C-alpha cells in the first residue's frame, strides 16, 4: 500500500508518496490543472491511499480520485493548522505532512457529501449571497433618504412605497443612484424567488425537511439548510455533536478542575447558524416549549436575551437532530 499526500492547487500540485514503512518513495511537482493530477494518479499501479486538504472544489476532486484509490481522506484545514504549527509553509512540505498523517491514520477528516447534496448546499449559500446584496441596496436607499432629510415610512418595500420612492424629488446624482438601487433590488428579488422555487422542488422530495417543519417556528429555509448540512445524521454519534458542528457550543478552557466557558465557537457553516438563531426567535413566539426554555435562561434579565436566544438555537438544533434520528414528528411537552 502506498500513501499519497497531495497539496492541490489550480495550476500545479505537489505529491508525496510513502511506502508501507513510512519512507518517502517519491516527491514530485505535477504541473497543470486537476486533469493532469488525475492522470498522474492513474499511472500508479500499486494500491494506494490518498489524502488532500479540503478547499474549493474538494468534492469534485474526491469523485475523480475515489475510483482510483483504495481509500481517500479529505483533511480539515483548520485542524491541520493546529496540528502543524510551523512558519515554514511550502507545497512540498505540506504534501509530505499529509502523507505522514495518512500513514499514521491521524488525518482530521471532513465529511464529503454526494454531488446532489453539494449542489443543494451551493444553492442555499447562493440565496444567502443574493439576500446580502439586496440588504446592501436597501441600506443604500435608506442612506439616500436620510442624507436628504426624508423620513422613511413604515413598509418601505411595499409596492406603494416603491412607487413613492421612484417619484421622490432628489438632486440629479442621487436621483440616478436611487433609480439604480431600486432596479437592483427588483432584479435581486426576482433572482431570489427563482432560487427559492428551485429549493422548494428539492425540499419537496426530502422527507427530513417535511419532518422538521412540524416544529412550530421552523420554516422551510431553516429545515432545508439543516438537512443539507447534516446530510446523514448517523455520522454523528450523539445529538450534542450536531450543536458543536454548527458552532453553537461555548468555548471551553478546562484546567485544574476548573471550567471556564467563553463565547460560542462559531465553527461550521455560518448560514445554518444564522438561520437557526432566526428560527429560535420565531420559536419563542409560536413554540411554548422553547419559549419556556428561553425564559428559563433569560431569568427576567433583558441583558441575557442574546445569550438565551443562542442557547435556544442550540436546543432547537439538538431537537431537530433527534427528530431526524428517530423520524418522529414534533410533540409539545406536557406540563
C-alpha positions in Angstrom: 0.0 0.0 0.0 1.3 3.4 -0.9 0.3 6.6 1.0 -0.1 9.6 -1.2 -0.2 13.2 0.1 -1.4 15.9 -2.2 -1.2 19.7 -1.9 -3.6 20.6 -4.7 -3.7 24.0 -6.5 -5.4 25.1 -9.7 -2.2 25.4 -11.8 0.1 22.9 -10.1 0.1 20.3 -7.3 2.7 18.7 -5.1 2.7 15.0 -4.5 4.5 12.9 -1.8 4.4 9.1 -1.8 5.3 6.9 1.2 5.7 3.1 1.2 4.5 0.6 3.8 7.4 1.5 6.0 6.6 5.2 6.0 9.6 6.1 3.9 9.4 8.6 1.1 9.3 6.9 -2.3 8.9 9.9 -4.5 8.2 13.6 -4.4 7.2 15.4 -7.5 5.5 18.6 -8.8 2.6 18.0 -11.2 2.2 21.0 -13.4 -1.2 21.8 -14.9 -4.8 21.7 -13.7 -6.5 18.8 -12.0 -6.9 16.5 -15.0 -3.1 16.3 -15.2 -3.0 15.3 -11.5 -5.7 12.6 -12.1 -3.7 11.2 -15.0 -0.6 11.0 -12.8 -2.5 9.1 -10.1 -4.0 6.8 -12.7 -0.5 5.9 -13.7 0.3 4.5 -10.2 -0.2 0.7 -10.5 0.1 -0.3 -6.8 -2.8 0.1 -4.4 -2.8 3.5 -2.7 -4.5 5.6 -0.1 -4.8 9.4 -0.9 -5.1 12.4 1.3 -5.6 16.1 0.4 -6.8 19.2 2.2 -10.4 20.4 1.8 -10.6 23.5 -0.3 -12.8 24.9 -3.1 -13.9 22.0 -5.3 -12.8 19.3 -2.9 -16.0 17.3 -3.6 -15.4 17.2 -7.3 -11.8 16.1 -6.8 -13.0 13.4 -4.4 -15.3 12.0 -7.1 -12.4 11.8 -9.5 -9.9 10.2 -7.2 -12.2 7.7 -5.4 -12.3 5.2 -8.3 -8.5 5.2 -8.5 -7.6 4.7 -4.8 -8.4 2.2 -2.1 -9.2 5.0 0.3 -9.5 8.8 0.1 -9.2 11.0 3.1 -10.1 14.7 2.9 -8.4 16.7 5.7 -9.9 19.5 7.7 -7.8 22.6 7.0 -8.5 24.3 10.4 -7.4 21.3 12.4 -4.4 20.8 10.2 -3.2 24.2 11.2 -3.5 23.2 14.8 -1.5 20.0 14.2 1.3 21.6 12.2 2.1 25.0 13.7 5.1 26.0 11.6 6.4 29.1 10.0 7.8 27.1 7.1 5.0 26.9 4.5 5.8 25.1 1.3 3.7 23.0 -1.1 6.2 20.1 -1.0 6.3 20.2 2.8 2.5 20.3 3.1 2.2 17.2 0.8 4.7 15.4 2.9 2.9 16.2 6.1 -0.4 15.0 4.7 1.2 11.7 3.6 2.7 11.2 7.0 -0.7 11.8 8.7 -2.3 9.4 6.3 0.3 6.7 7.1 -0.3 7.2 10.8 -4.0 7.2 10.4 -4.3 10.6 12.1 -5.9 12.6 9.4 -8.6 15.0 10.8 -11.3 14.0 8.2 -14.2 16.0 6.9 -17.4 14.6 5.6 -17.7 14.6 1.8 -21.4 14.6 0.7 -22.8 13.4 -2.5 -22.8 15.6 -5.6 -26.6 16.3 -5.3 -26.1 17.4 -1.7 -23.2 19.6 -2.6 -25.3 21.3 -5.3 -28.1 21.7 -2.7 -25.7 23.4 -0.3 -24.4 25.8 -3.0 -27.9 26.8 -3.9 -28.6 27.6 -0.3 -25.4 29.7 0.0 -26.2 31.5 -3.3 -29.6 32.5 -1.9 -27.9 34.0 1.1 -25.5 36.0 -1.1 -28.4 37.4 -3.0 -30.1 38.4 0.2 -26.9 40.1 1.4 -26.7 42.1 -1.8 -30.3 43.1 -1.6 -29.9 44.3 2.0 -26.9 46.4 0.9 -29.0 48.0 -1.8 -31.8 48.7 0.7 -29.3 50.3 3.1 -28.1 52.5 0.2 -31.7 53.7 -0.4 -32.2 54.4 3.3 -28.9 56.4 3.3 -30.0 58.5 0.4 -33.3 59.3 2.2 -31.5 60.1 5.4 -29.0 62.3 3.6 -31.8 64.4 2.1 -33.7 64.7 5.3 -36.5 62.4 4.2 -38.1 60.2 6.8 -38.5 56.7 5.6 -42.2 55.5 6.1 -43.1 52.1 7.5 -43.4 49.4 5.0 -40.7 51.0 2.8 -40.5 48.0 0.5 -44.2 47.6 -0.4 -45.4 48.3 -4.0 -46.9 51.6 -2.9 -43.8 52.7 -1.1 -41.5 51.7 -4.0 -43.7 53.8 -6.4 -43.4 56.7 -4.0 -39.6 56.3 -4.0 -39.5 56.3 -7.8 -41.2 59.8 -7.9 -39.4 61.4 -4.9 -37.7 64.7 -5.9 -34.0 64.4 -5.4 -30.8 66.0 -6.7 -29.7 64.6 -10.1 -26.8 62.5 -8.9 -28.8 61.0 -6.0 -31.8 60.5 -8.2 -29.7 58.3 -10.5 -28.3 56.4 -7.5 -31.8 55.8 -6.2 -33.1 54.6 -9.5 -30.2 52.2 -10.0 -30.6 50.9 -6.4 -34.3 50.3 -6.9 -33.7 48.5 -10.2 -31.1 46.3 -8.5 -33.5 45.5 -5.6 -36.1 44.4 -8.1 -33.6 42.3 -10.0 -32.3 40.6 -6.9 -35.8 40.0 -5.6 -36.6 38.2 -8.9 -33.5 36.1 -8.7 -34.1 35.2 -5.1 -37.6 34.0 -6.0 -36.2 31.9 -8.8 -33.7 30.3 -6.4 -36.4 29.7 -3.8 -38.6 27.9 -6.4 -35.7 25.5 -7.2 -35.1 25.0 -3.5 -38.8 24.3 -2.9 -38.6 21.5 -5.6 -35.7 19.9 -3.8 -37.3 20.2 -0.3 -40.5 18.6 -1.6 -38.6 15.4 -2.3 -36.7 15.3 1.1 -38.7 13.7 4.0 -36.4 15.3 6.6 -37.5 18.8 5.6 -41.2 18.0 5.9 -40.5 16.4 9.3 -38.6 19.4 10.7 -41.3 21.8 9.5 -43.7 20.2 12.1 -41.8 22.2 14.7 -43.7 25.5 15.4 -41.5 28.3 14.4 -39.3 26.4 11.9 -39.8 27.2 8.3 -38.7 25.7 5.0 -35.5 27.7 4.8 -34.2 26.6 8.2 -35.3 23.0 7.7 -33.7 22.6 4.3 -30.4 24.2 5.4 -30.2 21.9 8.4 -30.9 18.8 6.4 -28.5 19.8 3.6 -25.5 20.3 6.0 -26.3 17.4 8.4 -26.7 15.2 5.3 -26.5 11.8 7.2 -27.5 12.1 10.9 -25.8 8.8 11.6 -22.4 10.3 11.1 -22.9 12.0 14.4 -22.6 9.6 17.4 -24.7 11.9 19.6 -27.1 14.7 19.1 -25.0 17.1 21.1 -22.2 16.7 18.4 -24.6 18.4 15.9 -24.6 21.6 18.0 -20.8 21.5 18.1 -20.7 21.0 14.3 -22.7 24.2 13.8 -20.6 26.2 16.3 -23.3 26.8 18.8 -21.4 25.4 21.8 -19.3 27.7 24.1 -15.5 27.6 24.0 -14.1 25.7 27.0 -10.9 26.2 28.9 -10.6 23.5 31.5 -7.6 23.3 33.8 -7.0 22.1 37.4 -10.6 21.0 37.7 -12.0 24.5 36.8 -14.1 25.0 33.7 -14.2 28.4 32.0 -16.7 28.9 29.3 -16.5 31.7 26.7 -18.3 32.7 23.5 -19.6 30.1 21.1 -17.0 28.6 18.8 -18.7 29.7 15.6 -17.3 26.7 13.7 -19.1 25.1 10.8 -21.5 26.7 8.3 -22.4 30.2 9.4 -25.5 30.2 7.2 -27.2 27.4 9.2 -26.2 29.0 12.5 -27.8 32.3 11.4 -31.0 30.5 10.2 -31.2 28.6 13.5 -31.0 31.8 15.5 -33.7 33.4 13.3 -35.8 30.3 13.8 -35.2 30.5 17.6 -36.8 33.9 17.7 -39.9 32.5 15.8 -40.0 29.6 18.3 -40.0 32.0 21.2 -43.3 33.4 19.7 -45.0 30.3 18.5 -43.5 27.3 20.4 -44.5 27.1 24.1 -41.8 24.5 24.9 -38.9 26.6 23.5 -40.5 29.8 24.9 -40.3 28.3 28.3 -36.7 27.3 27.8 -35.9 30.8 26.6 -37.5 32.4 29.7 -35.7 30.0 31.9 -32.3 31.1 30.5 -33.2 34.8 30.4 -34.1 34.8 34.2 -36.1 38.0 33.6 -32.9 39.8 32.8 -33.1 41.8 29.5 -29.3 41.7 29.2 -29.4 37.9 28.9 -31.7 37.8 25.8 -28.9 37.3 23.3 -27.4 34.6 25.4 -30.8 33.0 25.8 -31.6 33.1 22.1 -28.3 31.3 21.2 -29.0 28.7 23.9 -32.5 28.3 22.4 -31.0 27.9 18.9 -28.6 25.2 20.3 -31.6 23.5 22.0 -33.5 23.6 18.7 -30.6 22.2 16.9 -30.4 19.2 19.1 -34.2 18.7 18.9 -34.0 18.7 15.1 -31.1 16.2 15.2 -33.1 13.9 17.4 -36.2 14.1 15.2 -34.1 13.2 12.1 -32.6 10.3 14.0 -35.9 8.8 15.2 -38.2 10.0 12.4 -40.8 11.3 14.9 -42.8 14.5 14.4 -42.8 17.3 16.9 -44.6 16.7 20.1 -45.4 19.5 22.5 -44.2 18.8 26.1 -47.0 18.4 28.6 -46.6 20.0 32.0 
